[in-house]
Amino acid sequence: MKPSVDLRVHDVCFAHWRVAPERVAALLPSGAEPDVVDGAGHVGLLAMRCTDVRPLGLPAVPALSSYVQVNVRLYARGPDGRPAVVFRSLDVSSGVVAALGRVGTGLPWLWSSVRGSRDGRVSGYDVRRRRSGLRARLALRVGERTSGGPLERRLVEQQSALLRRAGRLLRWDDEHERWPLHRAEVVAVDDALVRAAGVPVADADPVSVLWSPGLAMRLTPAPG
């Protein structure tokens, strides 16, 4: 039986920008290449609350089972041509989760002050990194339900992540149902985390902003 992590995510905010494929390529692990759509790569800023986190099928543990996360991700394809995300940073409100995540997955988890809020239809997240003091905010006004366009679905429905560890390209698969999505309007968006991840977006507005009430998912390691 493969090790896995079960969890639920809630109040998920998605913001995506176009970025030059050559800038994406320089930041991907060896063996991966940019997933190019209409001549462009993309970078995503996602914020969410995570609950009921249960590693290895074990019961939920208070220090691990609930936290707030904001991540920066790129979109790539592995050597087999399968699409995947590549995480550039994962800011999380739990120091325990950040430490175990780095050791257990090799992904760039960071223990930060991450807070989520909800005021009517406005969903917001604030981040302050403990070491650098870098601050960022993402806040969206939730609109009508949508099925999403082809590009939006291609971005949000990526169901695996690639990383290189100990000389090997590894893949973590993400099993979940189709995301329930709503259109959203930007209330506040700061691309500081995106720029800190080495992805300049030239202060352009995101090409897509969406919100989801969330869903359940299972993360499982698989060969790259």
Legacy VTK file of the C-alpha trace (Angstrom):
# vtk DataFile Version 3.0
C-alpha trace
ASCII
DATASET POLYDATA
POINTS 224 float
0.000 0.000 0.000
1.443 3.388 -1.030
1.700 6.140 1.593
-0.923 8.822 1.081
-2.324 11.996 2.631
-6.079 12.642 2.799
-7.436 16.138 3.375
-10.173 18.625 2.620
-9.580 22.117 1.252
-12.000 25.023 1.744
-12.535 28.577 0.530
-9.984 28.229 -2.287
-8.847 31.351 -4.183
-7.158 30.960 -7.584
-5.251 33.708 -9.421
-3.287 32.956 -12.605
-0.957 35.050 -14.762
0.611 34.469 -18.166
4.410 34.247 -18.163
7.005 33.723 -20.884
7.719 29.984 -21.331
11.489 30.569 -21.218
11.139 32.107 -17.740
9.154 29.067 -16.628
11.645 26.602 -18.147
14.537 27.997 -16.110
12.656 27.268 -12.861
11.522 23.696 -13.559
13.288 20.545 -12.344
15.491 18.775 -14.879
13.360 16.508 -17.064
10.295 18.776 -17.012
9.298 21.374 -19.603
6.738 24.211 -19.581
3.116 23.402 -20.368
2.575 26.032 -23.073
-0.919 27.229 -23.984
-1.367 29.766 -26.788
2.333 30.571 -26.674
2.469 31.227 -22.934
3.275 29.497 -19.686
1.322 30.258 -16.512
1.976 30.839 -12.834
-0.676 30.360 -10.178
-1.194 31.854 -6.732
-3.570 29.693 -4.682
-4.832 30.209 -1.126
-6.940 27.814 0.952
-7.827 26.378 4.332
-6.902 22.718 4.849
-8.726 20.502 7.368
-9.061 16.812 8.231
-5.471 16.195 7.127
-4.648 12.543 7.759
-1.234 11.210 6.650
-0.943 7.476 5.974
-4.610 6.917 6.743
-4.049 7.701 10.435
-6.558 9.610 12.578
-6.321 13.405 12.442
-3.754 14.922 14.841
-4.461 18.489 16.074
-1.002 19.870 15.239
-1.217 18.503 11.689
-4.864 18.325 10.727
-5.748 21.988 10.180
-3.806 24.897 8.688
-3.940 27.718 6.152
-1.823 27.525 2.997
-0.826 29.861 0.164
1.209 28.392 -2.685
2.901 29.540 -5.893
2.929 27.001 -8.714
4.117 26.633 -12.279
2.620 24.367 -14.944
4.780 21.748 -16.630
4.910 18.419 -18.416
7.035 15.478 -17.348
9.162 13.274 -19.624
6.064 11.175 -20.369
4.136 14.259 -21.529
1.720 14.195 -18.588
0.837 17.644 -17.197
1.691 18.555 -13.618
2.344 21.487 -11.324
5.734 22.460 -9.930
5.556 24.206 -6.555
7.843 27.205 -6.097
6.687 27.891 -2.537
4.101 26.697 -0.014
3.545 29.143 2.851
1.706 27.436 5.686
0.458 28.531 9.111
1.809 25.452 10.944
5.500 25.072 11.752
5.046 21.336 12.284
3.417 20.889 8.877
6.147 22.978 7.206
8.948 20.923 8.784
7.366 17.534 8.099
6.375 18.604 4.605
9.929 19.554 3.690
11.343 16.301 5.056
8.568 14.057 3.770
8.088 15.484 0.283
11.096 17.653 -0.494
8.754 20.479 -1.482
9.546 24.111 -0.504
7.277 24.443 2.529
7.697 27.639 4.598
6.377 28.349 8.090
4.722 31.750 7.790
2.003 33.786 9.387
-0.921 32.924 7.098
-4.433 34.100 7.912
-7.706 33.588 6.092
-10.855 35.677 6.466
-14.376 35.798 5.068
-16.588 38.892 5.011
-19.792 38.301 3.128
-18.797 37.404 -0.425
-15.177 38.513 0.031
-12.636 35.786 0.738
-9.164 37.006 1.735
-5.755 35.664 2.740
-2.762 37.487 4.244
0.799 36.160 4.411
3.861 37.375 6.304
7.034 35.329 6.061
8.733 34.942 9.413
12.332 35.228 8.252
12.173 37.827 5.492
9.105 39.765 6.634
7.708 39.601 3.085
4.001 40.382 3.037
1.327 39.542 0.479
-2.460 39.576 0.190
-5.038 37.911 -2.043
-8.715 38.813 -1.673
-11.546 37.937 -4.071
-15.239 38.798 -4.259
-17.103 35.590 -5.035
-19.498 35.666 -7.987
-21.720 33.269 -9.892
-21.125 29.551 -10.390
-19.218 28.728 -13.584
-18.015 25.655 -15.421
-14.812 27.542 -16.309
-13.228 28.002 -19.714
-10.863 25.462 -21.337
-7.716 27.214 -20.082
-9.111 27.665 -16.580
-10.056 24.015 -16.335
-6.662 22.994 -17.651
-4.975 24.996 -14.901
-7.154 24.148 -11.905
-7.647 20.471 -12.701
-3.943 19.521 -12.701
-3.816 16.381 -10.588
-0.145 15.784 -9.928
3.008 17.602 -8.845
6.583 17.088 -10.039
9.784 17.520 -8.021
13.378 16.357 -8.286
14.823 14.703 -5.204
18.046 12.720 -4.757
18.602 12.874 -8.502
15.186 11.448 -9.366
12.139 13.136 -10.856
9.225 12.261 -8.572
5.502 12.727 -9.016
2.791 13.134 -6.390
-0.662 12.321 -7.747
-3.675 14.257 -6.502
-7.005 12.420 -6.662
-10.128 14.567 -6.417
-13.435 15.226 -8.091
-13.987 18.060 -10.558
-13.568 21.444 -8.858
-16.811 23.358 -8.207
-15.941 26.872 -9.408
-17.261 30.432 -9.134
-16.260 33.520 -11.042
-14.463 36.036 -8.829
-13.483 39.695 -8.869
-10.147 40.912 -7.530
-10.482 42.977 -4.356
-6.740 42.925 -3.630
-3.910 40.961 -5.190
-0.202 41.267 -4.421
2.229 39.345 -6.604
5.066 39.593 -4.033
5.090 35.830 -3.448
5.135 35.204 -7.194
8.072 37.574 -7.686
9.869 36.045 -4.690
9.493 32.676 -6.422
11.478 34.058 -9.360
8.509 34.582 -11.678
8.132 38.195 -12.847
4.622 39.043 -14.050
5.259 42.732 -14.882
2.420 43.889 -12.570
-0.128 42.656 -15.115
-3.607 41.746 -13.957
-4.259 38.013 -13.596
-5.744 36.394 -16.695
-8.043 34.331 -14.486
-9.437 34.615 -10.960
-11.712 31.923 -9.565
-13.028 30.720 -6.213
-14.137 27.308 -5.011
-15.886 26.188 -1.809
-13.447 23.264 -1.848
-13.385 19.484 -2.000
-11.721 16.350 -0.616
-8.470 15.032 -2.088
-5.859 12.307 -1.672
-2.139 12.820 -2.369
-0.092 9.754 -3.305
3.554 9.475 -4.452
4.090 7.862 -7.861
7.017 7.392 -10.271
7.883 10.583 -12.193
LINES 1 225
224 0 1 2 3 4 5 6 7 8 9 10 11 12 13 14 15 16 17 18 19 20 21 22 23 24 25 26 27 28 29 30 31 32 33 34 35 36 37 38 39 40 41 42 43 44 45 46 47 48 49 50 51 52 53 54 55 56 57 58 59 60 61 62 63 64 65 66 67 68 69 70 71 72 73 74 75 76 77 78 79 80 81 82 83 84 85 86 87 88 89 90 91 92 93 94 95 96 97 98 99 100 101 102 103 104 105 106 107 108 109 110 111 112 113 114 115 116 117 118 119 120 121 122 123 124 125 126 127 128 129 130 131 132 133 134 135 136 137 138 139 140 141 142 143 144 145 146 147 148 149 150 151 152 153 154 155 156 157 158 159 160 161 162 163 164 165 166 167 168 169 170 171 172 173 174 175 176 177 178 179 180 181 182 183 184 185 186 187 188 189 190 191 192 193 194 195 196 197 198 199 200 201 202 203 204 205 206 207 208 209 210 211 212 213 214 215 216 217 218 219 220 221 222 223
